[in-house]
Structure formats: structure tokens, C-alpha cells
Amino acid sequence: MKRRHGRHAGCGLVVLIGLALGAGSSSAADVTPRELRGACYCRAQRELMCTADLTARECEHRSTHAFCDEWFWKERLACWNWGYGG
């Protein structure tokens, strides 16, 4: 009977060590893909504004808080000033 208890304790110890070692590793499902950055355009009160270097999620969040009438995001592009000189 004592030997049986010892085996169970040994198996439990192996399982705990395995769980502890596995907790630090990350699998492919845990890794989030790198989000693309781009230009976030917001039209509010007939004025078009642009904020560069935002992800689509950041653009949507910012546009919601800025009460944009409409907004759009262009991946991998910088803001364009819509004219010359500025």
C-alpha cells in the first residue's frame, strides 16, 4: 500500500513539473500576428484630418472618440497632405 502512494506522488510530481515547464512556452496560437500600421483619416465637420502610424484598431478607436462623421484607414501608407506645400 505504501509503494502505491509513492508511485502516485511520483506521477503527480512529474505532471506538476511538466505543467510548470509548459507554462513558460508559447504555442503558435498564443502569438498574435504583428499588426500593420498606416494612415488614419477622419472627416469631421467637413474637415479631413489624418494621423499617421496607427493600426486599424487604433484608428477605429480614435475615430470613435473624435466623433468622426466618416473615417478610413490606409494600410502601410503615410498621411497625404492633399496638395502642395503642406
PDB file of N, CA, C and O in Angstrom, chain B, residues numbered from 101:
ATOM      1  N   MET B 101       0.820  -1.191   0.000  1.00  0.00           N
ATOM      2  CA  MET B 101       0.000   0.000   0.000  1.00  0.00           C
ATOM      3  C   MET B 101       0.859   1.247   0.000  1.00  0.00           C
ATOM      4  O   MET B 101       0.540   2.214  -0.691  1.00  0.00           O
ATOM      5  N   LYS B 102       1.968   1.245   0.780  1.00  0.00           N
ATOM      6  CA  LYS B 102       2.838   2.411   0.819  1.00  0.00           C
ATOM      7  C   LYS B 102       3.495   2.646  -0.538  1.00  0.00           C
ATOM      8  O   LYS B 102       3.655   3.793  -0.955  1.00  0.00           O
ATOM      9  N   ARG B 103       3.868   1.597  -1.214  1.00  0.00           N
ATOM     10  CA  ARG B 103       4.510   1.749  -2.516  1.00  0.00           C
ATOM     11  C   ARG B 103       3.549   2.388  -3.508  1.00  0.00           C
ATOM     12  O   ARG B 103       3.969   3.164  -4.367  1.00  0.00           O
ATOM     13  N   ARG B 104       2.293   2.078  -3.401  1.00  0.00           N
ATOM     14  CA  ARG B 104       1.301   2.647  -4.309  1.00  0.00           C
ATOM     15  C   ARG B 104       1.200   4.152  -4.105  1.00  0.00           C
ATOM     16  O   ARG B 104       1.114   4.909  -5.072  1.00  0.00           O
ATOM     17  N   HIS B 105       1.209   4.580  -2.866  1.00  0.00           N
ATOM     18  CA  HIS B 105       1.176   6.015  -2.556  1.00  0.00           C
ATOM     19  C   HIS B 105       2.399   6.713  -3.137  1.00  0.00           C
ATOM     20  O   HIS B 105       2.295   7.822  -3.660  1.00  0.00           O
ATOM     21  N   GLY B 106       3.531   6.078  -3.049  1.00  0.00           N
ATOM     22  CA  GLY B 106       4.772   6.637  -3.570  1.00  0.00           C
ATOM     23  C   GLY B 106       4.727   6.804  -5.083  1.00  0.00           C
ATOM     24  O   GLY B 106       5.228   7.793  -5.618  1.00  0.00           O
ATOM     25  N   ARG B 107       4.128   5.841  -5.769  1.00  0.00           N
ATOM     26  CA  ARG B 107       4.008   5.941  -7.222  1.00  0.00           C
ATOM     27  C   ARG B 107       3.102   7.089  -7.616  1.00  0.00           C
ATOM     28  O   ARG B 107       3.407   7.836  -8.546  1.00  0.00           O
ATOM     29  N   HIS B 108       1.991   7.232  -6.913  1.00  0.00           N
ATOM     30  CA  HIS B 108       1.054   8.313  -7.226  1.00  0.00           C
ATOM     31  C   HIS B 108       1.695   9.673  -6.973  1.00  0.00           C
ATOM     32  O   HIS B 108       1.515  10.612  -7.749  1.00  0.00           O
ATOM     33  N   ALA B 109       2.430   9.763  -5.900  1.00  0.00           N
ATOM     34  CA  ALA B 109       3.096  11.024  -5.591  1.00  0.00           C
ATOM     35  C   ALA B 109       4.156  11.335  -6.645  1.00  0.00           C
ATOM     36  O   ALA B 109       4.314  12.488  -7.046  1.00  0.00           O
ATOM     37  N   GLY B 110       4.880  10.313  -7.094  1.00  0.00           N
ATOM     38  CA  GLY B 110       5.900  10.497  -8.125  1.00  0.00           C
ATOM     39  C   GLY B 110       5.278  10.930  -9.448  1.00  0.00           C
ATOM     40  O   GLY B 110       5.805  11.813 -10.125  1.00  0.00           O
ATOM     41  N   CYS B 111       4.160  10.313  -9.815  1.00  0.00           N
ATOM     42  CA  CYS B 111       3.472  10.693 -11.061  1.00  0.00           C
ATOM     43  C   CYS B 111       2.942  12.118 -10.958  1.00  0.00           C
ATOM     44  O   CYS B 111       3.025  12.892 -11.912  1.00  0.00           O
ATOM     45  N   GLY B 112       2.404  12.451  -9.809  1.00  0.00           N
ATOM     46  CA  GLY B 112       1.893  13.807  -9.604  1.00  0.00           C
ATOM     47  C   GLY B 112       3.001  14.843  -9.706  1.00  0.00           C
ATOM     48  O   GLY B 112       2.798  15.925 -10.256  1.00  0.00           O
ATOM     49  N   LEU B 113       4.166  14.511  -9.178  1.00  0.00           N
ATOM     50  CA  LEU B 113       5.310  15.417  -9.240  1.00  0.00           C
ATOM     51  C   LEU B 113       5.761  15.621 -10.681  1.00  0.00           C
ATOM     52  O   LEU B 113       6.095  16.740 -11.071  1.00  0.00           O
ATOM     53  N   VAL B 114       5.773  14.559 -11.470  1.00  0.00           N
ATOM     54  CA  VAL B 114       6.155  14.653 -12.883  1.00  0.00           C
ATOM     55  C   VAL B 114       5.160  15.533 -13.641  1.00  0.00           C
ATOM     56  O   VAL B 114       5.561  16.353 -14.467  1.00  0.00           O
ATOM     57  N   VAL B 115       3.888  15.369 -13.370  1.00  0.00           N
ATOM     58  CA  VAL B 115       2.866  16.184 -14.023  1.00  0.00           C
ATOM     59  C   VAL B 115       3.024  17.652 -13.656  1.00  0.00           C
ATOM     60  O   VAL B 115       2.936  18.515 -14.529  1.00  0.00           O
ATOM     61  N   LEU B 116       3.257  17.952 -12.385  1.00  0.00           N
ATOM     62  CA  LEU B 116       3.434  19.340 -11.947  1.00  0.00           C
ATOM     63  C   LEU B 116       4.657  19.980 -12.597  1.00  0.00           C
ATOM     64  O   LEU B 116       4.610  21.140 -13.005  1.00  0.00           O
ATOM     65  N   ILE B 117       5.744  19.230 -12.693  1.00  0.00           N
ATOM     66  CA  ILE B 117       6.955  19.755 -13.338  1.00  0.00           C
ATOM     67  C   ILE B 117       6.676  20.020 -14.820  1.00  0.00           C
ATOM     68  O   ILE B 117       7.098  21.044 -15.358  1.00  0.00           O
ATOM     69  N   GLY B 118       5.981  19.118 -15.466  1.00  0.00           N
ATOM     70  CA  GLY B 118       5.632  19.294 -16.879  1.00  0.00           C
ATOM     71  C   GLY B 118       4.765  20.518 -17.096  1.00  0.00           C
ATOM     72  O   GLY B 118       4.968  21.261 -18.056  1.00  0.00           O
ATOM     73  N   LEU B 119       3.793  20.737 -16.206  1.00  0.00           N
ATOM     74  CA  LEU B 119       2.930  21.915 -16.313  1.00  0.00           C
ATOM     75  C   LEU B 119       3.719  23.202 -16.086  1.00  0.00           C
ATOM     76  O   LEU B 119       3.507  24.202 -16.771  1.00  0.00           O
ATOM     77  N   ALA B 120       4.621  23.162 -15.125  1.00  0.00           N
ATOM     78  CA  ALA B 120       5.430  24.348 -14.841  1.00  0.00           C
ATOM     79  C   ALA B 120       6.338  24.686 -16.017  1.00  0.00           C
ATOM     80  O   ALA B 120       6.491  25.858 -16.361  1.00  0.00           O
ATOM     81  N   LEU B 121       6.933  23.687 -16.630  1.00  0.00           N
ATOM     82  CA  LEU B 121       7.801  23.925 -17.776  1.00  0.00           C
ATOM     83  C   LEU B 121       7.003  24.371 -18.992  1.00  0.00           C
ATOM     84  O   LEU B 121       7.465  25.211 -19.764  1.00  0.00           O
ATOM     85  N   GLY B 122       5.817  23.820 -19.168  1.00  0.00           N
ATOM     86  CA  GLY B 122       4.983  24.168 -20.312  1.00  0.00           C
ATOM     87  C   GLY B 122       4.343  25.538 -20.194  1.00  0.00           C
ATOM     88  O   GLY B 122       3.958  26.120 -21.209  1.00  0.00           O
ATOM     89  N   ALA B 123       4.219  26.068 -18.989  1.00  0.00           N
ATOM     90  CA  ALA B 123       3.574  27.373 -18.796  1.00  0.00           C
ATOM     91  C   ALA B 123       4.391  28.497 -19.392  1.00  0.00           C
ATOM     92  O   ALA B 123       3.821  29.505 -19.808  1.00  0.00           O
ATOM     93  N   GLY B 124       5.697  28.364 -19.448  1.00  0.00           N
ATOM     94  CA  GLY B 124       6.543  29.425 -19.970  1.00  0.00           C
ATOM     95  C   GLY B 124       6.646  29.426 -21.481  1.00  0.00           C
ATOM     96  O   GLY B 124       7.029  30.438 -22.070  1.00  0.00           O
ATOM     97  N   SER B 125       6.317  28.326 -22.117  1.00  0.00           N
ATOM     98  CA  SER B 125       6.458  28.270 -23.574  1.00  0.00           C
ATOM     99  C   SER B 125       5.196  28.791 -24.238  1.00  0.00           C
ATOM    100  O   SER B 125       4.108  28.724 -23.667  1.00  0.00           O
ATOM    101  N   SER B 126       5.348  29.306 -25.436  1.00  0.00           N
ATOM    102  CA  SER B 126       4.183  29.800 -26.164  1.00  0.00           C
ATOM    103  C   SER B 126       4.004  28.981 -27.430  1.00  0.00           C
ATOM    104  O   SER B 126       4.975  28.603 -28.085  1.00  0.00           O
ATOM    105  N   SER B 127       2.778  28.719 -27.755  1.00  0.00           N
ATOM    106  CA  SER B 127       2.490  27.971 -28.970  1.00  0.00           C
ATOM    107  C   SER B 127       2.163  28.955 -30.087  1.00  0.00           C
ATOM    108  O   SER B 127       2.069  30.159 -29.848  1.00  0.00           O
ATOM    109  N   ALA B 128       1.995  28.459 -31.281  1.00  0.00           N
ATOM    110  CA  ALA B 128       1.697  29.310 -32.432  1.00  0.00           C
ATOM    111  C   ALA B 128       0.353  30.014 -32.254  1.00  0.00           C
ATOM    112  O   ALA B 128       0.175  31.124 -32.756  1.00  0.00           O
ATOM    113  N   ALA B 129      -0.584  29.403 -31.559  1.00  0.00           N
ATOM    114  CA  ALA B 129      -1.897  30.004 -31.350  1.00  0.00           C
ATOM    115  C   ALA B 129      -1.823  31.184 -30.377  1.00  0.00           C
ATOM    116  O   ALA B 129      -2.643  32.099 -30.451  1.00  0.00           O
ATOM    117  N   ASP B 130      -0.844  31.167 -29.466  1.00  0.00           N
ATOM    118  CA  ASP B 130      -0.720  32.242 -28.479  1.00  0.00           C
ATOM    119  C   ASP B 130      -0.086  33.507 -29.056  1.00  0.00           C
ATOM    120  O   ASP B 130      -0.286  34.595 -28.517  1.00  0.00           O
ATOM    121  N   VAL B 131       0.661  33.381 -30.124  1.00  0.00           N
ATOM    122  CA  VAL B 131       1.383  34.510 -30.689  1.00  0.00           C
ATOM    123  C   VAL B 131       0.445  35.289 -31.606  1.00  0.00           C
ATOM    124  O   VAL B 131      -0.114  34.731 -32.550  1.00  0.00           O
ATOM    125  N   THR B 132       0.273  36.591 -31.322  1.00  0.00           N
ATOM    126  CA  THR B 132      -0.578  37.413 -32.166  1.00  0.00           C
ATOM    127  C   THR B 132       0.232  37.949 -33.332  1.00  0.00           C
ATOM    128  O   THR B 132       1.384  38.345 -33.158  1.00  0.00           O
ATOM    129  N   PRO B 133      -0.355  37.966 -34.509  1.00  0.00           N
ATOM    130  CA  PRO B 133       0.390  38.483 -35.651  1.00  0.00           C
ATOM    131  C   PRO B 133       0.636  39.981 -35.496  1.00  0.00           C
ATOM    132  O   PRO B 133      -0.157  40.692 -34.880  1.00  0.00           O
ATOM    133  N   ARG B 134       1.730  40.442 -36.057  1.00  0.00           N
ATOM    134  CA  ARG B 134       2.076  41.852 -35.980  1.00  0.00           C
ATOM    135  C   ARG B 134       1.078  42.644 -36.808  1.00  0.00           C
ATOM    136  O   ARG B 134       0.835  42.323 -37.972  1.00  0.00           O
ATOM    137  N   GLU B 135       0.508  43.666 -36.217  1.00  0.00           N
ATOM    138  CA  GLU B 135      -0.494  44.458 -36.909  1.00  0.00           C
ATOM    139  C   GLU B 135       0.171  45.479 -37.820  1.00  0.00           C
ATOM    140  O   GLU B 135       1.198  46.064 -37.475  1.00  0.00           O
ATOM    141  N   LEU B 136      -0.421  45.682 -38.974  1.00  0.00           N
ATOM    142  CA  LEU B 136       0.081  46.677 -39.910  1.00  0.00           C
ATOM    143  C   LEU B 136      -0.265  48.075 -39.422  1.00  0.00           C
ATOM    144  O   LEU B 136      -1.277  48.280 -38.752  1.00  0.00           O
ATOM    145  N   ARG B 137       0.572  49.015 -39.758  1.00  0.00           N
ATOM    146  CA  ARG B 137       0.331  50.418 -39.406  1.00  0.00           C
ATOM    147  C   ARG B 137       0.100  51.199 -40.680  1.00  0.00           C
ATOM    148  O   ARG B 137       0.596  50.830 -41.744  1.00  0.00           O
ATOM    149  N   GLY B 138      -0.647  52.266 -40.573  1.00  0.00           N
ATOM    150  CA  GLY B 138      -0.945  53.068 -41.752  1.00  0.00           C
ATOM    151  C   GLY B 138      -1.513  54.416 -41.369  1.00  0.00           C
ATOM    152  O   GLY B 138      -1.357  54.875 -40.237  1.00  0.00           O
ATOM    153  N   ALA B 139      -2.170  55.041 -42.321  1.00  0.00           N
ATOM    154  CA  ALA B 139      -2.733  56.377 -42.143  1.00  0.00           C
ATOM    155  C   ALA B 139      -4.201  56.276 -41.752  1.00  0.00           C
ATOM    156  O   ALA B 139      -4.962  55.512 -42.345  1.00  0.00           O
ATOM    157  N   CYS B 140      -4.583  57.043 -40.764  1.00  0.00           N
ATOM    158  CA  CYS B 140      -5.961  57.061 -40.274  1.00  0.00           C
ATOM    159  C   CYS B 140      -6.577  58.412 -40.631  1.00  0.00           C
ATOM    160  O   CYS B 140      -6.172  59.446 -40.101  1.00  0.00           O
ATOM    161  N   TYR B 141      -7.558  58.394 -41.532  1.00  0.00           N
ATOM    162  CA  TYR B 141      -8.222  59.620 -41.970  1.00  0.00           C
ATOM    163  C   TYR B 141      -9.566  59.759 -41.275  1.00  0.00           C
ATOM    164  O   TYR B 141     -10.320  58.793 -41.153  1.00  0.00           O
ATOM    165  N   CYS B 142      -9.853  60.960 -40.825  1.00  0.00           N
ATOM    166  CA  CYS B 142     -11.102  61.252 -40.123  1.00  0.00           C
ATOM    167  C   CYS B 142     -11.717  62.516 -40.737  1.00  0.00           C
ATOM    168  O   CYS B 142     -11.063  63.555 -40.836  1.00  0.00           O
ATOM    169  N   ARG B 143     -12.977  62.407 -41.145  1.00  0.00           N
ATOM    170  CA  ARG B 143     -13.676  63.587 -41.653  1.00  0.00           C
ATOM    171  C   ARG B 143     -14.690  64.003 -40.582  1.00  0.00           C
ATOM    172  O   ARG B 143     -15.609  63.256 -40.247  1.00  0.00           O
ATOM    173  N   ALA B 144     -14.496  65.204 -40.061  1.00  0.00           N
ATOM    174  CA  ALA B 144     -15.399  65.748 -39.041  1.00  0.00           C
ATOM    175  C   ALA B 144     -15.685  67.202 -39.391  1.00  0.00           C
ATOM    176  O   ALA B 144     -14.762  67.985 -39.615  1.00  0.00           O
ATOM    177  N   GLN B 145     -16.944  67.555 -39.437  1.00  0.00           N
ATOM    178  CA  GLN B 145     -17.378  68.912 -39.779  1.00  0.00           C
ATOM    179  C   GLN B 145     -16.753  69.369 -41.099  1.00  0.00           C
ATOM    180  O   GLN B 145     -16.247  70.487 -41.197  1.00  0.00           O
ATOM    181  N   ARG B 146     -16.792  68.510 -42.100  1.00  0.00           N
ATOM    182  CA  ARG B 146     -16.285  68.761 -43.454  1.00  0.00           C
ATOM    183  C   ARG B 146     -14.783  68.984 -43.526  1.00  0.00           C
ATOM    184  O   ARG B 146     -14.290  69.432 -44.561  1.00  0.00           O
ATOM    185  N   GLU B 147     -14.046  68.693 -42.483  1.00  0.00           N
ATOM    186  CA  GLU B 147     -12.590  68.822 -42.488  1.00  0.00           C
ATOM    187  C   GLU B 147     -11.976  67.439 -42.409  1.00  0.00           C
ATOM    188  O   GLU B 147     -12.360  66.626 -41.568  1.00  0.00           O
ATOM    189  N   LEU B 148     -11.012  67.173 -43.296  1.00  0.00           N
ATOM    190  CA  LEU B 148     -10.344  65.879 -43.319  1.00  0.00           C
ATOM    191  C   LEU B 148      -9.027  65.986 -42.574  1.00  0.00           C
ATOM    192  O   LEU B 148      -8.179  66.816 -42.901  1.00  0.00           O
ATOM    193  N   MET B 149      -8.867  65.136 -41.570  1.00  0.00           N
ATOM    194  CA  MET B 149      -7.634  65.110 -40.775  1.00  0.00           C
ATOM    195  C   MET B 149      -7.017  63.718 -40.903  1.00  0.00           C
ATOM    196  O   MET B 149      -7.718  62.735 -41.143  1.00  0.00           O
ATOM    197  N   CYS B 150      -5.701  63.653 -40.741  1.00  0.00           N
ATOM    198  CA  CYS B 150      -5.009  62.375 -40.846  1.00  0.00           C
ATOM    199  C   CYS B 150      -4.023  62.228 -39.694  1.00  0.00           C
ATOM    200  O   CYS B 150      -3.336  63.176 -39.314  1.00  0.00           O
ATOM    201  N   THR B 151      -3.970  61.020 -39.153  1.00  0.00           N
ATOM    202  CA  THR B 151      -2.980  60.672 -38.139  1.00  0.00           C
ATOM    203  C   THR B 151      -2.203  59.475 -38.667  1.00  0.00           C
ATOM    204  O   THR B 151      -2.791  58.455 -39.026  1.00  0.00           O
ATOM    205  N   ALA B 152      -0.897  59.601 -38.713  1.00  0.00           N
ATOM    206  CA  ALA B 152      -0.061  58.546 -39.291  1.00  0.00           C
ATOM    207  C   ALA B 152       0.318  57.499 -38.250  1.00  0.00           C
ATOM    208  O   ALA B 152       0.206  57.727 -37.045  1.00  0.00           O
ATOM    209  N   ASP B 153       0.767  56.348 -38.741  1.00  0.00           N
ATOM    210  CA  ASP B 153       1.364  55.282 -37.938  1.00  0.00           C
ATOM    211  C   ASP B 153       0.424  54.699 -36.891  1.00  0.00           C
ATOM    212  O   ASP B 153       0.810  54.516 -35.736  1.00  0.00           O
ATOM    213  N   LEU B 154      -0.813  54.406 -37.295  1.00  0.00           N
ATOM    214  CA  LEU B 154      -1.773  53.756 -36.399  1.00  0.00           C
ATOM    215  C   LEU B 154      -2.186  52.418 -36.999  1.00  0.00           C
ATOM    216  O   LEU B 154      -2.159  52.239 -38.217  1.00  0.00           O
ATOM    217  N   THR B 155      -2.568  51.482 -36.138  1.00  0.00           N
ATOM    218  CA  THR B 155      -3.151  50.233 -36.611  1.00  0.00           C
ATOM    219  C   THR B 155      -4.621  50.500 -36.921  1.00  0.00           C
ATOM    220  O   THR B 155      -5.162  51.536 -36.533  1.00  0.00           O
ATOM    221  N   ALA B 156      -5.261  49.578 -37.612  1.00  0.00           N
ATOM    222  CA  ALA B 156      -6.683  49.737 -37.934  1.00  0.00           C
ATOM    223  C   ALA B 156      -7.510  49.837 -36.654  1.00  0.00           C
ATOM    224  O   ALA B 156      -8.458  50.620 -36.583  1.00  0.00           O
ATOM    225  N   ARG B 157      -7.155  49.054 -35.657  1.00  0.00           N
ATOM    226  CA  ARG B 157      -7.887  49.075 -34.383  1.00  0.00           C
ATOM    227  C   ARG B 157      -7.722  50.418 -33.677  1.00  0.00           C
ATOM    228  O   ARG B 157      -8.688  50.966 -33.147  1.00  0.00           O
ATOM    229  N   GLU B 158      -6.490  50.952 -33.669  1.00  0.00           N
ATOM    230  CA  GLU B 158      -6.244  52.261 -33.052  1.00  0.00           C
ATOM    231  C   GLU B 158      -6.979  53.362 -33.809  1.00  0.00           C
ATOM    232  O   GLU B 158      -7.494  54.302 -33.205  1.00  0.00           O
ATOM    233  N   CYS B 159      -7.024  53.240 -35.133  1.00  0.00           N
ATOM    234  CA  CYS B 159      -7.727  54.222 -35.959  1.00  0.00           C
ATOM    235  C   CYS B 159      -9.220  54.229 -35.632  1.00  0.00           C
ATOM    236  O   CYS B 159      -9.817  55.290 -35.451  1.00  0.00           O
ATOM    237  N   GLU B 160      -9.806  53.063 -35.559  1.00  0.00           N
ATOM    238  CA  GLU B 160     -11.230  52.978 -35.235  1.00  0.00           C
ATOM    239  C   GLU B 160     -11.513  53.558 -33.858  1.00  0.00           C
ATOM    240  O   GLU B 160     -12.486  54.290 -33.681  1.00  0.00           O
ATOM    241  N   HIS B 161     -10.672  53.238 -32.887  1.00  0.00           N
ATOM    242  CA  HIS B 161     -10.843  53.742 -31.519  1.00  0.00           C
ATOM    243  C   HIS B 161     -10.739  55.273 -31.487  1.00  0.00           C
ATOM    244  O   HIS B 161     -11.572  55.945 -30.880  1.00  0.00           O
ATOM    245  N   ARG B 162      -9.721  55.805 -32.139  1.00  0.00           N
ATOM    246  CA  ARG B 162      -9.518  57.254 -32.165  1.00  0.00           C
ATOM    247  C   ARG B 162     -10.676  57.951 -32.879  1.00  0.00           C
ATOM    248  O   ARG B 162     -11.135  59.002 -32.431  1.00  0.00           O
ATOM    249  N   SER B 163     -11.145  57.380 -33.975  1.00  0.00           N
ATOM    250  CA  SER B 163     -12.225  57.981 -34.748  1.00  0.00           C
ATOM    251  C   SER B 163     -13.537  57.985 -33.973  1.00  0.00           C
ATOM    252  O   SER B 163     -14.332  58.916 -34.095  1.00  0.00           O
ATOM    253  N   THR B 164     -13.757  56.966 -33.193  1.00  0.00           N
ATOM    254  CA  THR B 164     -14.957  56.911 -32.358  1.00  0.00           C
ATOM    255  C   THR B 164     -14.929  58.015 -31.316  1.00  0.00           C
ATOM    256  O   THR B 164     -15.943  58.673 -31.081  1.00  0.00           O
ATOM    257  N   HIS B 165     -13.784  58.224 -30.691  1.00  0.00           N
ATOM    258  CA  HIS B 165     -13.670  59.257 -29.658  1.00  0.00           C
ATOM    259  C   HIS B 165     -13.638  60.669 -30.233  1.00  0.00           C
ATOM    260  O   HIS B 165     -13.981  61.628 -29.541  1.00  0.00           O
ATOM    261  N   ALA B 166     -13.229  60.802 -31.488  1.00  0.00           N
ATOM    262  CA  ALA B 166     -13.168  62.125 -32.120  1.00  0.00           C
ATOM    263  C   ALA B 166     -14.486  62.484 -32.803  1.00  0.00           C
ATOM    264  O   ALA B 166     -14.596  63.551 -33.407  1.00  0.00           O
ATOM    265  N   PHE B 167     -15.483  61.610 -32.715  1.00  0.00           N
ATOM    266  CA  PHE B 167     -16.791  61.827 -33.339  1.00  0.00           C
ATOM    267  C   PHE B 167     -16.660  62.123 -34.831  1.00  0.00           C
ATOM    268  O   PHE B 167     -17.243  63.082 -35.338  1.00  0.00           O
ATOM    269  N   CYS B 168     -15.890  61.294 -35.522  1.00  0.00           N
ATOM    270  CA  CYS B 168     -15.716  61.460 -36.965  1.00  0.00           C
ATOM    271  C   CYS B 168     -17.036  61.141 -37.676  1.00  0.00           C
ATOM    272  O   CYS B 168     -17.732  60.189 -37.324  1.00  0.00           O
ATOM    273  N   ASP B 169     -17.362  61.955 -38.677  1.00  0.00           N
ATOM    274  CA  ASP B 169     -18.542  61.670 -39.497  1.00  0.00           C
ATOM    275  C   ASP B 169     -18.287  60.421 -40.333  1.00  0.00           C
ATOM    276  O   ASP B 169     -19.175  59.589 -40.517  1.00  0.00           O
ATOM    277  N   GLU B 170     -17.071  60.306 -40.832  1.00  0.00           N
ATOM    278  CA  GLU B 170     -16.624  59.099 -41.511  1.00  0.00           C
ATOM    279  C   GLU B 170     -15.119  58.975 -41.314  1.00  0.00           C
ATOM    280  O   GLU B 170     -14.423  59.968 -41.103  1.00  0.00           O
ATOM    281  N   TRP B 171     -14.634  57.756 -41.387  1.00  0.00           N
ATOM    282  CA  TRP B 171     -13.200  57.527 -41.213  1.00  0.00           C
ATOM    283  C   TRP B 171     -12.789  56.362 -42.084  1.00  0.00           C
ATOM    284  O   TRP B 171     -13.603  55.506 -42.430  1.00  0.00           O
ATOM    285  N   PHE B 172     -11.532  56.342 -42.430  1.00  0.00           N
ATOM    286  CA  PHE B 172     -10.982  55.204 -43.155  1.00  0.00           C
ATOM    287  C   PHE B 172      -9.505  55.097 -42.851  1.00  0.00           C
ATOM    288  O   PHE B 172      -8.855  56.061 -42.447  1.00  0.00           O
ATOM    289  N   TRP B 173      -8.995  53.897 -43.058  1.00  0.00           N
ATOM    290  CA  TRP B 173      -7.608  53.588 -42.719  1.00  0.00           C
ATOM    291  C   TRP B 173      -6.939  53.009 -43.950  1.00  0.00           C
ATOM    292  O   TRP B 173      -7.493  52.122 -44.601  1.00  0.00           O
ATOM    293  N   LYS B 174      -5.757  53.501 -44.273  1.00  0.00           N
ATOM    294  CA  LYS B 174      -4.988  53.011 -45.418  1.00  0.00           C
ATOM    295  C   LYS B 174      -3.742  52.306 -44.893  1.00  0.00           C
ATOM    296  O   LYS B 174      -2.846  52.952 -44.350  1.00  0.00           O
ATOM    297  N   GLU B 175      -3.680  51.001 -45.048  1.00  0.00           N
ATOM    298  CA  GLU B 175      -2.544  50.250 -44.519  1.00  0.00           C
ATOM    299  C   GLU B 175      -1.260  50.579 -45.253  1.00  0.00           C
ATOM    300  O   GLU B 175      -1.247  50.784 -46.467  1.00  0.00           O
ATOM    301  N   ARG B 176      -0.180  50.623 -44.486  1.00  0.00           N
ATOM    302  CA  ARG B 176       1.185  50.812 -44.970  1.00  0.00           C
ATOM    303  C   ARG B 176       1.408  52.131 -45.709  1.00  0.00           C
ATOM    304  O   ARG B 176       2.396  52.262 -46.432  1.00  0.00           O
ATOM    305  N   LEU B 177       0.536  53.090 -45.551  1.00  0.00           N
ATOM    306  CA  LEU B 177       0.715  54.379 -46.205  1.00  0.00           C
ATOM    307  C   LEU B 177       0.843  55.485 -45.162  1.00  0.00           C
ATOM    308  O   LEU B 177       0.288  55.401 -44.066  1.00  0.00           O
ATOM    309  N   ALA B 178       1.581  56.508 -45.530  1.00  0.00           N
ATOM    310  CA  ALA B 178       1.675  57.690 -44.673  1.00  0.00           C
ATOM    311  C   ALA B 178       0.526  58.633 -45.020  1.00  0.00           C
ATOM    312  O   ALA B 178      -0.158  58.438 -46.025  1.00  0.00           O
ATOM    313  N   CYS B 179       0.317  59.644 -44.200  1.00  0.00           N
ATOM    314  CA  CYS B 179      -0.718  60.632 -44.498  1.00  0.00           C
ATOM    315  C   CYS B 179      -0.315  61.439 -45.725  1.00  0.00           C
ATOM    316  O   CYS B 179       0.861  61.730 -45.940  1.00  0.00           O
ATOM    317  N   TRP B 180      -1.292  61.785 -46.504  1.00  0.00           N
ATOM    318  CA  TRP B 180      -1.060  62.608 -47.685  1.00  0.00           C
ATOM    319  C   TRP B 180      -1.688  63.960 -47.425  1.00  0.00           C
ATOM    320  O   TRP B 180      -2.820  64.025 -46.945  1.00  0.00           O
ATOM    321  N   ASN B 181      -0.991  65.041 -47.724  1.00  0.00           N
ATOM    322  CA  ASN B 181      -1.479  66.371 -47.352  1.00  0.00           C
ATOM    323  C   ASN B 181      -2.470  66.967 -48.347  1.00  0.00           C
ATOM    324  O   ASN B 181      -2.885  68.113 -48.174  1.00  0.00           O
ATOM    325  N   TRP B 182      -2.852  66.242 -49.363  1.00  0.00           N
ATOM    326  CA  TRP B 182      -3.883  66.651 -50.316  1.00  0.00           C
ATOM    327  C   TRP B 182      -3.535  67.935 -51.074  1.00  0.00           C
ATOM    328  O   TRP B 182      -4.440  68.650 -51.506  1.00  0.00           O
ATOM    329  N   GLY B 183      -2.289  68.232 -51.239  1.00  0.00           N
ATOM    330  CA  GLY B 183      -1.921  69.418 -52.001  1.00  0.00           C
ATOM    331  C   GLY B 183      -0.436  69.667 -51.887  1.00  0.00           C
ATOM    332  O   GLY B 183       0.322  68.810 -51.435  1.00  0.00           O
ATOM    333  N   TYR B 184      -0.045  70.806 -52.288  1.00  0.00           N
ATOM    334  CA  TYR B 184       1.365  71.186 -52.278  1.00  0.00           C
ATOM    335  C   TYR B 184       1.680  72.090 -51.112  1.00  0.00           C
ATOM    336  O   TYR B 184       0.869  72.940 -50.744  1.00  0.00           O
ATOM    337  N   GLY B 185       2.827  71.919 -50.536  1.00  0.00           N
ATOM    338  CA  GLY B 185       3.329  72.842 -49.538  1.00  0.00           C
ATOM    339  C   GLY B 185       2.740  72.702 -48.158  1.00  0.00           C
ATOM    340  O   GLY B 185       2.686  73.680 -47.412  1.00  0.00           O
ATOM    341  N   GLY B 186       2.307  71.538 -47.803  1.00  0.00           N
ATOM    342  CA  GLY B 186       1.936  71.480 -46.517  1.00  0.00           C
ATOM    343  C   GLY B 186       1.253  70.825 -45.564  1.00  0.00           C
ATOM    344  O   GLY B 186       1.239  71.252 -44.410  1.00  0.00           O
TER     345      GLY B 186
END
